[in-house]
């Protein structure tokens, strides 16, 4: 989910979507689980 400013709203992503996002920016996929725990 991208806003008009080009920023991604992480709150609007599912865990699989977040894993794909982290993979696309060169981060490890497990970071998605870490972030999910922090924000939910």
MODELLER restraints for C-alpha pairs under 7 A, 6 or more apart:
rsr = mdl.restraints
at = mdl.atoms
rsr.add(forms.Gaussian(group=physical.xy_distance, feature=features.Distance(at['CA:1:A'], at['CA:8:A']), mean=5.61, stdev=0.5))
rsr.add(forms.Gaussian(group=physical.xy_distance, feature=features.Distance(at['CA:1:A'], at['CA:9:A']), mean=5.86, stdev=0.5))
rsr.add(forms.Gaussian(group=physical.xy_distance, feature=features.Distance(at['CA:1:A'], at['CA:12:A']), mean=6.55, stdev=0.5))
rsr.add(forms.Gaussian(group=physical.xy_distance, feature=features.Distance(at['CA:1:A'], at['CA:13:A']), mean=6.95, stdev=0.5))
rsr.add(forms.Gaussian(group=physical.xy_distance, feature=features.Distance(at['CA:2:A'], at['CA:8:A']), mean=4.54, stdev=0.5))
rsr.add(forms.Gaussian(group=physical.xy_distance, feature=features.Distance(at['CA:2:A'], at['CA:9:A']), mean=6.40, stdev=0.5))
rsr.add(forms.Gaussian(group=physical.xy_distance, feature=features.Distance(at['CA:15:A'], at['CA:32:A']), mean=6.32, stdev=0.5))
rsr.add(forms.Gaussian(group=physical.xy_distance, feature=features.Distance(at['CA:15:A'], at['CA:33:A']), mean=6.96, stdev=0.5))
rsr.add(forms.Gaussian(group=physical.xy_distance, feature=features.Distance(at['CA:18:A'], at['CA:32:A']), mean=5.46, stdev=0.5))
rsr.add(forms.Gaussian(group=physical.xy_distance, feature=features.Distance(at['CA:19:A'], at['CA:29:A']), mean=4.84, stdev=0.5))
rsr.add(forms.Gaussian(group=physical.xy_distance, feature=features.Distance(at['CA:19:A'], at['CA:32:A']), mean=5.12, stdev=0.5))
rsr.add(forms.Gaussian(group=physical.xy_distance, feature=features.Distance(at['CA:22:A'], at['CA:28:A']), mean=6.46, stdev=0.5))
rsr.add(forms.Gaussian(group=physical.xy_distance, feature=features.Distance(at['CA:22:A'], at['CA:29:A']), mean=5.86, stdev=0.5))
rsr.add(forms.Gaussian(group=physical.xy_distance, feature=features.Distance(at['CA:22:A'], at['CA:32:A']), mean=6.79, stdev=0.5))
rsr.add(forms.Gaussian(group=physical.xy_distance, feature=features.Distance(at['CA:23:A'], at['CA:29:A']), mean=5.71, stdev=0.5))
